[in-house]
Amino acid sequence: MSLIHDAPGWVWCGLALAYIGVKSSFTSGGGIYGNIGDSDDLTRLIQVRELIAYGHWFDTTTLKMGGDGGMLSHWSRLIDLPLVLLIKLFSIFMPVEDAERVTHIVWPLLVLSCLLAAIYRCVQAVAGKLAACIALALVVLAPCDWYQFSVGRIDHHNVMIAATVSAALLMWSGPQRTTQWVLAGALTGLAFAVGYEALAPAVALGVLAAVWSLVDKSMSKPAAAFALALAAVFDLSFLATISPARWMDIHCDAISLNMVVLITAGAAALAVTAGPGQNWPMAARIAIIALFSAAGVVAFGALEPKCLAGPMGQLPPALKPIWLDKVAEAQSIFSRLFDGQLKDPLALLATFLIALATQWAEVRKARRPADVFLLAALAVFVVLACWQMKYISYAGCLAVVPVAIAISRLGATGNISATTVRATAVVLVSQSFLVLISGQIDRAFGKPQVLSETQIMDAGACSAPEHIRDLADLPPGLFASHIDMGAYIAGLTHHRVLSAPYHRIPNAIIANDAIFSAPGPAAAAGVLKAQHVDYVVICPGLDETPLSSTVGTFRTDLVNGHAPAYLVPVQLGNAHSIYRVWKVDRSALNLQLSKAAASGP
């Protein structure tokens, strides 16, 4: 106990940060210096490299993926800017490639340090230093929560999670501190501007702020400050990242004028009801909020009606069965649970239920409005996590707070000291321990995996940097490959790819699927020509699995060694490469198409 109270908070935050940094590095298998993250992180690196090379701040188009048309990325320059600055800084002392690797280390840990500091400071302010240290310990023992902050992760998810969770904690820990609510609003606006994945939790915090101000007039000023700060940051981000020439180019999945109008209308409603309308009857205040919100929704829909269907409203329906429905982060915890995958879903549900029960008990005991807010925010975040797995970190990082406070209040039991009781409780309710237990349950009662461990490892090998670089031996060209390899080929070689796991290139994804799922060489030839593909590559780990192989398709023909005459085998420099690559022979391709046309009806 004395050690906890004597050591400053930054020591405990630093220890938690160091553990997560080292643990995440070696869990991934890449080590601290060799970890480049996943496909999102490589795509972010492509965007950063092109910003450094060309300086086109407002143009986020990359020709590295999406075929001849390229891809207009929806990812915010607000993340690119600090990454560019870090790479430039480190490049003063080392080669650019090493500077990029160091940035892959520094950036996620820098973002995580901000989140850990927010958790520590907010919990300490409410429940004391011991509870704050226990909260850090629970975060350390929650790998599903800090996955997005692992070494190598430079995409936008970690910033959105850190900003949104910190905002919720600031609102909870300082209900009467307007400055904290201003900061919370600014962080929520930042998270929202960085990416629309933060849309649902951001809206939840805004609604909770409005409700709190309606039922408690003393919260009117903080709530108005929150709303105005959120709108100001979001609107300024729009002005800073979207050129005036593109203001009417409305996109449903990224910061656009329609959302600026909607956010501004909502902030104005809260500002009116919390300001001049503070003493109006409840019905009048609700009516004002409803009126402003309705006007905002009408304007939002008028600027782009398809956006009323959500961030994916502009996508072609054909993309869903081909790829979108298979995206892991958009899957439900319950869908995995009912599919017989018990390990992570059971552990996560147990974690969430413990946190909700603990906070419910605190609300019933203390009856503080701030605790009701935390319970409501946690409940919403948990619902979101159960709906889509990308929200697990939001719910998990918030869930440690009530559990840590409850554990800090445990006392001695019989001959067992309070310290031992608390340490045991931390272990027993930790996510790591619950995953261990649910793993045993999964082995006993779960459904066998579709893919064996060997097949999973083989699939991972297909995108491993040491293998992908085999393709760099070939002259630059456009590759048709399994979608999961796309970003790695684009990020680690000089090649371009037709397909990658990004919804901003839906037509390219559909075309890529049409090639590999074609019923024969003739059908595939038409798409290969239309898309100007130079190379076709298959990797056994991805293309020979039960999830990819379909009898009678072009992919199956290639896997079985039955390539058509217009695909010429290419020998890579590494004779033992795991890939099989073919160069498209234009003359033979045209001949194939001519024969197919001549034999047609």
BELDAGI-V951494 format. One record per run of one state. SS is the DSSP state (2 for helix, 1 for strand, 0 for the rest). FROM is the first residue (numbers start at 1). TO is the last residue. If there is no record, write none. Layout:
ss=(SS:SS)
from=(FROM:FROM)
to=(TO:TO)
This chain:
ss=(0:2:0:2:0:2:0:2:0:1:0:1:0:2:0:1:0:2:0:2:0:2:0:2:0:2:0:2:0:2:0:2:0:2:0:2:0:2:0:2:0:2:0:2:0:2:0:2:0:2:0:2:0:2:0:1:0:1:0:2:0:2:0:2:0:2:0:1:0:2:0:1:0:2:0:2:0:1:2:0:2:0:1:0:1:0:2:0)
from=(1:2:7:9:28:31:35:39:55:61:63:65:66:67:70:71:73:77:92:96:128:129:141:143:150:157:174:178:195:196:216:217:242:244:247:257:275:282:304:305:310:318:323:324:327:328:331:333:339:343:367:369:388:389:409:413:414:416:417:418:430:431:446:453:462:465:474:478:481:483:493:496:498:503:517:521:531:535:540:544:554:560:567:571:579:585:586:599)
to=(1:6:8:27:30:34:38:54:60:62:64:65:66:69:70:72:76:91:95:127:128:140:142:149:156:173:177:194:195:215:216:241:243:246:256:274:281:303:304:309:317:322:323:326:327:330:332:338:342:366:368:387:388:408:412:413:415:416:417:429:430:445:452:461:464:473:477:480:482:492:495:497:502:516:520:530:534:539:543:553:559:566:570:578:584:585:598:601)
